[in-house]
Amino acid sequence: MSYDFDTPVDRSGGDSYKWNAHNDRPDLLPMWVADMDFRTAPAIIEALRRRVDHGVFGYTSVGADYYDAVINWFSSRHGWVIGRSQIIYTSGVVPAVSAIIKAMTKPGDKIVTQTPAYNCFFSSIRNNGCRLVANELVRDPQTGRYTIDFDELDRITSDPDVTLMILCNPHNPTGRVWTPSELRRVGETCLRNGVFVIADEIHCELTFDGYEYTPYASISRELADNCAVCISPSKAFNTAGLQIANIVAGTPEIYRRIDRAINDNEVCDVNPFGVAATIAAYNESAVWLAELKQYIWENYQYLKVQLEQLAPDYQLTPLEGTYLAWMSIRPSGMNADQFCRQLLDATGLMLNPGEMYGQGGEEFVRLNLATQHSRIIDATERLTTFISRLHC
């Protein structure tokens, strides 16, 4: 590999949200919150260094080079043609989702999302005075792969109180990369029932061989006109702390409504470092990203093989996209919260309990694979040793 992903970066004792979760544990190994333990792409670091050297950090004007970087990346890599007049920049995907809900619903409306689901969807729905309706994904007990219950989705969205759906593409936490036919069927169901779609596509660059990200808005003109898509370089390039994301609005009227909500929610400004990082990511960091994905895939394969050999009843869901592994802990006899608390107490390994992702997550844990091979080996040993002791 051209880039060094192996050298551990010491994030303890600093300002890392991920690593400061339990300062009382010197043996802490955090594999929970979704940021990476890798230094970001060199081109991004250099762009930020130049921006620091400038020395003035006033209010930021987002220029044509920013829009061009976003538009060219998605056009060349994914065949998705975005108009500059469709893009609304903001401070993150979660603020984006919240603002879109504010723009496209009214308090009391029902919003559907497919559970288990990214937990911040729940707070965005609640904070806007709306009600959650779960379209629980269907898990194949043999393969562990998840699919959409389309009959249930059609039933749910036919309720006139359901006005919006949040779609996660690729899906966090199950790791599914939705196919064009699945996305089309979701979109046609929502169109038929008058339901607007938010597509959270923050993990879009993190797909593995045999699986290809399809932008929801690229499926058809009809689907594009009934959606808003949220994108950001933050997951793929480990720049979440730079606080920048983009909303792609389907029509001028949708743009107007969302832009008003972005301003109402006071998330209409971004910082100069986020702008510089986005341009460098999309213009100069494709090779780094390709090597990153290969490295994460090797981490997943190592964990998968070790679990198959040492804890075969603890099934790992097939990973198609994201860097987040989803593992069944049903054989433990515990719910996920109990499992994670006991695992942390006994070993210092910190995972996400599946309950936080809603209906269908109660017997699962989420593991962050975006770390050094050495840490994956360490984490796997802690995990399998803990499991073996449960069954002594």
N, C-alpha and C positions, 0 to 999 in steps of 0.2 A: 504493500500500500504506500501511496505517496504521502499520506498524512498520518500523524501519530495519534491514535485513539487509545493506545495501551497505557501511557504514562498517567498514573492517578493524579488528579488535581485535588489538593487538600482544601476542602470547603468547610471543614469544621472550624468552629471558633470565629467565623466571620458573620456575614449578614445573610447566609443562605436560609431561606424558609424551610427548605427540605432537610438540611443537615442540623438545624438548630431546634428541631422538634422536641428532642429529649437531651438537653445539655447535661443531665445527670447520668447519662449512660456513655462512658468512654468507649464501650464496645458497639455503639450504635452503627448499624448499617441500614440507611434509609433507602428503601426501594418503593416509595409510595408516590408522592406528588409528581406530576408529569413534567419534570424538567430533566435535562441530561447532565451527566457529570463530565462531559467533554468540553474542551475549549471550542468556541465557535470557529467557523471557517476563517483562515488567515486574511482573506480579502475583506471580510467584515471587520476584523480587528484593526487592519490597516486603515480602513475608511473611518473608523471611530477615532483612531489616533490622529488622523489628519484633522478631524473635526475638533478634537480637544486642542490641538496646536493652534487652531484659529483663535481660541481664547474668549470668544464672545458667544454667549448662550441665551440670546434673546428669543422673542416669539418667532416661531418658525413658519415660513411660507413654503408650502409644498409645490415644487416646480414641475415642469414638463418632464424632466428626467425621471422623476418618481413615477408618474403615471405611465411613461413609456416602459419602464422596467417591469411593472406589474402586467401591463397589457402584452408585452412581447413574451414574457415567461409563459403565461397561460396559453397564448396562441401557439407558440412553437412547441411546447411540451404536451399540451393537452387538447389542442385544436379548438379551444374555446375563445371566441372573438368577443372581447369586452370593449365597449365604448368608453372613452374617457368621461363622458357625461353621466355614466352609470355609477362611477366610483365615489364612495363617501369614505374618507379616512376617519378613523377614530382611535381610541386608546386601547382597545382590546376586543377580543371576540365576545367575552361575557358582557361588557357594556353594549356591544353591538346588538347582541341577542335581546337584551333588556330594552334597548331603544326601539327595536323593530316591533317587539310585543306592544310597547306603548303606542307606537304609530298605527298598528294594524288591528288592534283589539280594543275592547272597552272593559272596564272592571266587571267581573262576573262571568265573562266568557270562559269557555272551556278550551284548553289547549292539549293536544295529544302529542306524546312522545313515546318512543319505543324503548321500553325498559328491558333489562337494566340499562340505565342511561347516565351520561355525565351529570354529576350531582348539581352543578350550578344551573342547569336547566330548571330544576325544581325551585330554586330561590328566585330566579328571574320571573318565573310564572307567578309565584306567590307575591313577590314585591310589586307586581303590577296589578294585584287584586284579581287575578284570574285563577281558574281551577284546573288542576292536572287531571288528565285522563290517560291511563297507561294502555298502550298497545304492546303487551308483553311479547317479546320475541320467542320463537319456538326453537328449543335446543334438541338436536338429535342425540339421544342417549348413547348411541354407538360411536359416533364420530366427534361429538361435542360441538359440531358446527351449528350456527344459528341461522334461521330464516324468518321471514316476515309472515305473520298470520294475516293474509290479505282479506279473508272473509270478515275477521274481527275488525280490521281497519276500516272496511267499508261500513260495517255496522256502527262503529264509533263515529265516524265522520258524517254519517247521515243525520246525526243529532244536530238540529239547527243551532244549538248553543255552542257547538264546536266550530270555531272560526279560524283556527290556526294549528299547524303542525310544525314541530321542530324535528328535523331530520338530521341525523349525525352521519356524515359520509366522508371518509370511512368511519366506522362506528366504534366509539369508545363507551364501554370497556371491552366489548366482545371481539374486536379486531376484524370484523367483517368489512370487506370492500364490496359495496353493493354493485351489482352488474347493471348494464344499461337497461335490460328488460325489467329488473326489479325497480329501478328508479322510475322508469316510464309507468309502471303499474301503480306505484305510489302516487305519482303526479296526476295520472288520469283519475284515480280514485278521489284525490283532493279536488281536482277541477270539477268533477261530476257533482260533488257535494258542497261546493262553494267554500273550500277551506284553503287559506293562504299557507305557503310553505316557507319556513326559514331553513336553509341548508347550512349547517355548521360544517365547513370543510377545512378546518384548521389542520387536520392530519393528512391532507391530501397528497403531500409529497412522500409520505412514509408508507409505500406499498412495496410488496416483495414479488419476486419472479413468479409469473403466472397470473398475477392480479394487477389490474390497471384501474387507476382512479378515473372515473367519469364525472366531470362537472355536471351537477344536476341541471343547471341552466342550459347546458349544451344539448340536451335530449331533444327538445323541440321548441319552436317559437311560443307555442301555447303554454308550455310549462315555464319557460323563462319569464313570460309576462305575469306569472302568478307566484313569483318568489322573490326572495332576497337571499343572496349567498354571502356567507361570512368567510373570509380568508385572511391568512397572516403567515409570515415566514417564521413565526415564533417557535413552533414545535419542531419543524424540520431543521432549523438552524440554531436552536437554543438561544433565542433572543427575547424570551418572554418578559424579562425585566425592563426591556426598552419600550414596552407599552405602545404597540402600534398594530393596527389591523385595518382591513378594508371591507366595506359592504358593497356588493354589486347589486344595484336595484334593477328590477325587471322593466319598469316603465317610468316615464317622467313623473307620473302622478305618485307612484310608489316612492320614487326618489324624493319628491317634495315632502311627503308625509314623514319619511324616515329622517330626512335632514332636519325637519322641525323638531322631531323627538330627540335627535342627537343634541341639538342646541338646548332643548328643555332640560335634558339630563346633564348638561354641562360637560359633555365628553367630546367636544368638537375640536379640541386642540391636541396636537401631538408634539413630541419633543424632537430636537434636531438629531439626536442619536438614533432614534427609531427610523427616521427618514433615511439617514445615511446607511444604516444597516440593511434596510429593505432593498435599496438600490444595489448595494454590493452583493447581497445574497442572490438576487435574481439575475444580475448581470455577470457575476464572476465566480459563482460558487457551486456550479452544477457538478463538477468532478468531485469536489469534497462531499457533496450530498450522496453521490453514487457510492463512494467508499464507506460513508457512514452507514448506509443501509445494509451493505454487505457485512459490516462489523456487527450490527445489531442482529442480523439474521443468524450469524454464528453464535451469538449469545443465546438466542432462542433455541437453536438446535442443541446446544450443550445442555440447557435446562431440560428440554424435552427428553433427551436420551437418558439423562440421569434419573428423572422421575420414572420413566418407563422401567428402568432397571431396579431402582431402590424404593419407589413408592408407586407401583403401577396402578393402584386404585384411585390415585389422585390425578384425575384426567386434566390435561392441559388442552385448552381450546385451540384448534388450528389457527395460526397467526397469518392473516392475509395482509393486514396493514396496522399501522401505529407501532409504537415500541412498548406496548402494554400487554403483558401476558395475563390470561384469565384462567384461573385454576379452580377446579372443584375440590372442596374440602368435605364433601358429604361423608366419606368414611370415618371422619374424626368423631362424628356424633355431636359436634358443636355447631353453633351458628358462627358466622364469619367474624363477628365482633369478639366473641369469646376466643376463637382460634387466634386472631391477631394479637389480642392482649396477652395470651399465654405464650405465644411465640416470641413477642417482644420481651416479656419478663424473663423467659428462659434463655434466649439467644442474643438479644439485641437487634434482631432483624425486624424491620418495620415495613409492613405491607398495608394496603388499603382493604378494609373489610367490605364485602359486597353489599351489605345493607345500605350503605350510603348511596348506592346507585339504583335504589328503588326495587320495585316488584321484580322478582326473579333473581335477585342478587344475594339472597340470604345465605346460600351455601357455597359462596365463591369468594376468592380473594384476587386482588389485582397486583401484579408485580411489574415494576419499572425495569425494563431491560437495557436502558440507555446508560450504561456504565461500563467500566473497564472489564475485560475478560477476568482479571484477577478477582474483582469484586463479585462477578457472577459465580465464579467457582466457590468463593467463600460463602455467598448467600445460599447457594444450592446445598452446600455441606451443612450449614446451619438448619436449613429447612428440612432436609431429608433425615437428619439426626433427630430433630424434634418429632417428626412424624413417626419414626421408628420407635421412639420412646413411648408415644401414645399407644402403640399396639403391642407393647411388651407383655 
